[in-house]
Amino acid sequence: MNRILNYIIWPAIAGLVFGMVLLQLPRFAGDIPGLSAYLPGDTGQEFNLSEFTFADAFAKAAPAVVSINSTTEVNRYLGVQRVNPFQSRPLFASDESTSLGSGVIISPDGYIITSFHIFELPDPELTPNRNDPLPTVIVTLYDGRNVEANVLAVDEANDLTLLKIDETNLAYLSQADEYTLDAGDIVLAIGNPRNIGQSITLGIISALLSTGDSYVIQTDAAINPGNSGGALVDINGRLVGINSTIVSESGGSEGISFAIPASKAVGLMQAYIEQGPGGFMGVGGRFVNSGFSRLMLDATAAGLWVERVSKNGPADKAGLRVNDIILSLEGINITDDLTAMQAIQTTNNMRPGETVVATINREGEILTLPIILGVGEAVLWLSEEDQSLDPDPFRNGLLR
């Protein structure tokens, strides 16, 4: 028993007492001279939050991120209306489509990149015989100013749209070096989710997903409706990508979001600038044969059936109307798809201010209309198959 007391119990009791004394020493440090020098205490250094904040990156990037409100007047195709036993006409209902998104200023002179899908643009496959103007786009800058923007170019395959506002000396974002991007890098998403105002979310690059000769950025940074077209930036505030889509069953952020690389956005602007503004006619149409025109339009001519005339555009001002049939442009008679393509391409290659002479059939009456071309609005439509600068006029139904 004595051996147990000597070797186990007494040392345990002594250890407990010593520990209690150590715990109480800081309480008496002020009463015992010199004791505080031997005790651990406050080093006088506060925790430095600046090492763990992204406020600098946000402050650098935020002034270049804008809110975008788009309004489009559309004629929605309802079906076919029977006029008589031998004739029918398309039936439409007028409607107004509004959408909200974000955008990124990528040059000091007002070029803005945003997402394609936030706009409702004319679709010749869904709404033939329409008279829809391009959307009215209002950009809200960081300082609260509202500025109207023009649609310059779209790249539907990459979900990008290029806008332009008439402002200078704007804050803009520079592109990050995309070759340094890797899964695990910290990124920040900046935009206007659900129209609550500009905000920032934090995440990482989850993956770089290959798409043929390019890639998309997957991130877990929270992206919600309204963030589309906003900026994905690195911790230095440089542009990494344009927020595009989310994968979500609820409609809100579930941690799987995708962004288009910044190089695609900058490339769209550079391609437009290199091409220069083309002449804009403001007409949407497609080739029809004489049988179609006889059945649908009370005409017996083949040519370009005018399905859309942009409101206040050059063709509208010249007097061209929906359901007119364009027989020739600049002396090129339109008799089939090939000559229609040639006529359209000839017009597209002309410059703003030049005059295009159109011969039309309007319910059997032959008219000649001189159309003074305006400055190009939507002049560049890049398809997934063809990334060249040549637009496909039959794919998008637009004569520039």
C-alpha positions in Angstrom: 0.0 0.0 0.0 2.8 2.4 0.9 4.5 1.7 -2.5 1.2 2.6 -4.3 1.0 5.9 -2.3 4.6 6.7 -2.9 4.8 6.0 -6.6 1.2 6.7 -7.9 -1.2 8.6 -5.8 1.1 11.3 -4.3 2.7 12.2 -7.7 -0.8 12.4 -9.2 -2.0 14.7 -6.4 1.1 16.8 -6.8 0.5 17.2 -10.5 -3.1 18.3 -10.0 -2.0 20.9 -7.5 0.7 22.2 -9.7 -1.6 22.5 -12.7 -4.2 24.4 -10.6 -1.5 26.8 -9.5 -0.4 27.4 -13.1 -3.9 28.1 -14.1 -4.4 30.7 -11.4 -1.0 32.5 -11.9 -2.3 34.9 -14.5 -4.8 36.2 -12.0 -2.0 37.2 -9.6 0.5 38.4 -12.2 -0.2 42.0 -11.3 0.3 41.4 -7.6 3.6 39.5 -7.8 6.5 41.7 -9.2 8.3 40.1 -12.2 5.8 37.3 -12.6 4.2 38.6 -15.8 7.5 38.3 -17.6 7.4 34.5 -17.3 3.8 34.1 -18.4 2.4 33.8 -21.9 0.3 36.9 -22.6 -1.1 39.3 -25.2 1.5 40.0 -27.9 0.0 43.3 -28.7 -0.7 42.2 -32.3 -4.3 42.0 -33.6 -5.5 39.4 -36.1 -4.8 40.8 -39.6 -8.0 40.4 -41.6 -6.5 42.0 -44.7 -4.8 38.7 -45.4 -8.2 37.0 -45.8 -10.3 39.7 -47.5 -11.1 40.2 -51.1 -12.2 43.8 -50.7 -9.4 45.1 -52.9 -10.3 42.8 -55.8 -14.0 43.8 -55.5 -13.2 47.5 -55.3 -11.1 47.2 -58.5 -13.7 45.1 -60.5 -17.0 46.4 -59.2 -17.1 49.8 -61.2 -16.7 47.8 -64.4 -19.8 45.6 -63.8 -23.1 46.9 -64.9 -26.8 45.9 -64.7 -28.7 45.3 -67.9 -32.4 45.7 -68.6 -33.7 44.6 -71.9 -37.2 45.2 -73.4 -38.4 43.7 -76.7 -41.6 44.1 -78.5 -42.4 40.9 -80.2 -45.2 39.5 -82.4 -45.8 35.9 -81.1 -46.9 33.4 -83.7 -50.2 31.9 -82.8 -50.9 29.8 -85.9 -52.7 30.2 -89.2 -55.9 32.1 -89.7 -58.1 30.9 -92.5 -59.2 33.8 -94.7 -61.2 31.8 -97.2 -61.3 28.2 -98.4 -58.3 28.9 -100.6 -56.2 31.3 -98.5 -54.8 31.6 -95.0 -52.5 34.0 -93.2 -50.3 33.8 -90.2 -51.9 35.0 -86.9 -49.8 36.9 -84.3 -50.3 38.6 -81.0 -48.3 41.6 -79.8 -46.3 41.1 -76.6 -43.6 42.8 -74.6 -40.7 40.7 -73.3 -38.4 42.0 -70.5 -35.3 40.5 -69.1 -32.6 41.3 -66.5 -28.9 40.5 -66.5 -25.4 41.8 -65.8 -22.6 43.0 -68.0 -18.9 43.7 -68.0 -17.2 46.8 -69.5 -14.1 45.6 -71.3 -12.8 48.8 -72.8 -12.8 52.4 -71.6 -14.8 53.6 -74.7 -17.9 51.7 -73.8 -17.8 48.2 -75.2 -19.7 45.8 -72.9 -19.9 42.1 -73.0 -22.9 40.1 -71.6 -24.8 36.9 -72.1 -26.7 36.2 -75.3 -29.6 34.3 -73.5 -30.8 37.3 -71.6 -32.2 38.9 -74.8 -35.1 37.7 -76.9 -34.0 38.2 -80.4 -36.0 37.3 -83.6 -36.1 33.6 -84.4 -37.2 32.9 -88.0 -38.0 29.3 -87.2 -40.4 30.1 -84.4 -42.0 33.4 -85.4 -42.2 33.9 -89.2 -43.8 37.0 -90.6 -42.7 39.0 -87.5 -42.0 42.7 -87.2 -39.9 42.7 -84.1 -37.3 45.4 -83.5 -34.1 44.7 -81.8 -34.3 45.0 -78.0 -34.2 48.3 -76.2 -31.2 47.8 -73.8 -30.7 50.0 -70.8 -27.4 49.7 -69.0 -27.1 50.9 -65.3 -23.6 51.9 -64.5 -21.9 51.6 -61.1 -22.6 55.3 -60.3 -26.3 54.8 -61.0 -26.5 56.4 -64.4 -28.8 54.7 -67.0 -27.5 54.7 -70.5 -29.0 53.2 -73.6 -26.9 50.6 -75.4 -26.7 49.3 -78.9 -26.5 45.6 -79.8 -23.4 45.2 -82.0 -22.6 41.6 -82.2 -23.8 38.2 -80.9 -22.2 34.8 -80.6 -25.0 32.5 -79.7 -22.8 29.3 -79.6 -20.7 30.9 -76.8 -23.7 32.7 -75.2 -22.1 36.2 -75.7 -23.4 39.5 -76.8 -21.4 42.7 -77.5 -23.0 46.0 -76.6 -21.8 49.6 -77.0 -22.6 52.7 -75.0 -21.6 56.3 -76.0 -19.4 57.0 -72.9 -15.7 57.4 -72.5 -13.1 57.1 -69.7 -15.0 54.2 -68.2 -13.7 51.7 -65.6 -13.1 48.4 -67.4 -11.7 45.0 -66.6 -8.5 43.6 -68.1 -8.3 39.9 -69.0 -6.4 37.5 -66.7 -3.9 35.2 -68.2 -6.1 32.2 -68.9 -3.1 29.9 -69.1 -2.6 30.2 -65.4 -6.1 29.1 -64.5 -6.5 25.8 -62.8 -9.0 23.9 -60.7 -8.9 25.1 -57.1 -8.1 28.7 -57.9 -10.2 31.2 -55.9 -12.7 33.2 -58.0 -15.3 35.9 -57.3 -18.6 36.3 -59.1 -19.9 39.9 -59.4 -23.3 40.8 -60.7 -26.9 41.8 -60.0 -28.7 38.7 -58.7 -32.5 38.9 -58.8 -32.2 42.7 -59.2 -31.2 43.3 -55.5 -28.2 45.3 -56.5 -24.6 44.6 -57.2 -23.1 41.9 -54.9 -20.1 39.5 -54.8 -19.9 35.8 -54.1 -16.8 33.6 -53.4 -15.9 30.2 -54.8 -13.2 28.2 -56.6 -12.8 27.0 -60.1 -14.3 23.5 -59.8 -13.1 22.3 -63.3 -12.0 23.5 -66.7 -14.3 21.5 -69.0 -13.1 21.0 -72.6 -15.5 21.9 -75.4 -13.7 20.9 -78.6 -10.9 23.4 -79.1 -12.0 25.6 -76.2 -13.3 25.2 -72.7 -15.8 26.5 -70.1 -15.1 27.3 -66.5 -17.1 25.4 -63.8 -17.3 27.2 -60.5 -19.1 26.8 -57.2 -19.4 30.6 -56.7 -23.1 31.3 -56.1 -24.7 32.4 -59.4 -28.4 33.3 -59.4 -30.8 34.7 -62.0 -29.6 38.2 -62.8 -25.9 37.2 -62.5 -25.9 36.1 -66.2 -23.4 38.2 -68.1 -21.6 39.4 -65.0 -17.9 39.1 -64.2 -16.0 36.1 -62.8 -12.7 37.6 -61.5 -9.6 36.3 -59.8 -8.3 37.5 -56.5 -6.5 40.4 -58.2 -9.7 41.7 -59.8 -8.8 40.6 -63.3 -11.5 39.2 -65.6 -11.5 35.4 -65.8 -14.9 34.7 -67.4 -18.4 35.8 -68.1 -21.0 34.1 -65.9 -23.4 32.2 -68.1 -25.5 29.3 -66.8 -26.2 27.3 -63.7 -27.2 23.7 -63.2 -30.1 23.7 -60.7 -33.3 21.9 -60.1 -34.6 24.7 -57.8 -33.7 27.6 -60.0 -31.3 29.0 -57.5 -27.6 28.4 -56.9 -26.7 24.8 -56.1 -22.9 25.2 -56.5 -22.6 24.2 -60.2 -22.2 27.2 -62.4 -20.5 27.8 -65.7 -18.6 30.8 -67.2 -17.4 31.6 -70.7 -13.6 32.3 -70.7 -12.7 36.0 -70.9 -10.7 35.4 -74.1 -13.9 34.6 -75.9 -15.5 37.9 -74.8 -12.5 40.0 -75.7 -12.2 38.1 -79.0 -15.8 39.0 -80.0 -15.0 42.7 -79.4 -11.8 42.5 -81.4 -13.5 40.7 -84.3 -16.2 43.3 -84.5 -13.7 46.2 -84.4 -11.6 44.5 -87.1 -14.6 44.1 -89.3 -15.9 47.6 -88.7 -19.5 48.7 -88.6 -21.4 47.4 -91.7 -24.3 49.0 -93.4 -27.6 48.2 -91.7 -30.8 47.7 -93.6 -33.1 46.4 -90.8 -34.9 43.7 -92.6 -35.6 40.1 -91.7 -36.7 37.7 -94.5 -36.3 34.5 -96.3 -36.6 33.3 -99.9 -40.0 32.0 -101.0 -41.1 30.6 -104.4 -44.0 31.8 -106.4 -46.2 29.0 -105.2 -45.8 30.1 -101.6 -46.4 33.7 -102.3 -49.5 33.0 -104.3 -50.9 30.9 -101.4 -50.0 33.2 -98.5 -49.5 36.7 -99.9 -51.8 37.3 -102.8 -48.7 37.6 -105.1 -47.2 35.5 -107.8 -43.6 36.5 -107.4 -40.5 34.7 -106.1 -38.1 36.6 -103.9 -37.2 37.6 -100.4 -40.3 37.6 -98.2 -40.1 40.4 -95.7 -40.9 38.9 -92.4 -39.6 41.7 -90.1 -38.8 45.4 -90.5 -36.8 47.0 -87.6 -38.8 49.9 -86.2 -37.3 53.2 -87.3 -34.6 51.4 -89.2 -33.4 52.3 -92.7 -35.9 50.0 -94.5 -38.8 51.2 -92.3 -37.9 54.8 -93.1 -37.8 54.0 -96.8 -41.3 52.5 -96.7 -40.6 48.8 -96.8 -43.4 46.8 -95.2 -43.9 43.3 -93.7 -45.1 40.9 -96.4 -43.5 42.8 -99.3 -41.5 40.6 -101.6 -38.0 41.9 -102.5 -37.5 41.0 -106.2 -34.0 42.5 -106.5 -31.3 44.3 -104.5 -28.7 46.4 -106.2 -29.6 45.0 -109.6 -29.3 41.3 -108.5 -32.6 39.5 -109.3 -33.6 37.1 -106.6 -34.9 33.9 -108.2 -33.5 31.2 -105.9 -31.6 30.7 -102.6 -28.2 31.3 -104.3 -29.2 34.7 -105.8 -30.8 35.6 -102.5 -27.6 34.9 -100.8 -25.6 37.0 -103.3 -28.0 39.9 -103.0 -27.8 39.8 -99.2 -24.0 39.5 -99.1 -23.7 42.5 -101.6 -25.8 44.6 -99.3 -23.9 43.5 -96.2 -20.6 44.5 -97.7 -21.8 48.1 -98.3 -21.1 50.9 -95.8 -23.4 53.1 -93.7 -24.7 56.0 -95.8 -24.7 54.2 -99.1 -28.0 53.7 -100.9 -29.4 50.3 -101.7 -32.0 50.2 -104.5 -34.7 47.5 -103.8 -37.4 46.5 -106.3 -40.4 45.0 -104.5 -43.7 43.4 -105.2 -46.5 44.6 -102.9 -49.7 42.8 -103.5 -49.0 42.7 -107.2 -47.7 46.3 -107.5 -44.1 46.7 -108.5 -42.3 49.5 -106.5 -38.7 50.8 -106.4 -37.4 51.9 -103.0 -34.0 53.6 -102.3 -32.8 52.6 -98.9 -30.0 54.6 -97.2 -28.1 52.1 -95.0 -27.5 53.0 -91.4 -24.8 52.0 -88.9 -24.8 48.3 -88.2 -26.5 47.1 -85.1 -26.4 43.3 -85.0 -23.8 42.7 -87.7 -21.9 39.7 -86.5 -23.6 36.4 -85.8 -21.1 33.6 -85.1 -22.4 30.0 -85.3 -20.9 27.0 -83.7 -19.9 25.6 -87.0 -18.4 28.7 -88.5 -16.4 31.1 -86.3 -15.5 33.4 -89.3 -16.6 37.0 -89.6 -19.1 36.2 -92.4 -22.7 36.2 -91.0 -25.1 33.6 -92.2 -28.2 35.6 -93.3 -30.4 32.6 -93.5 -29.5 31.3 -90.1 -30.6 34.4 -88.2 -33.1 35.9 -90.7 -31.4 39.4 -90.7 -30.4 41.7 -93.4 -28.0 44.0 -91.7 
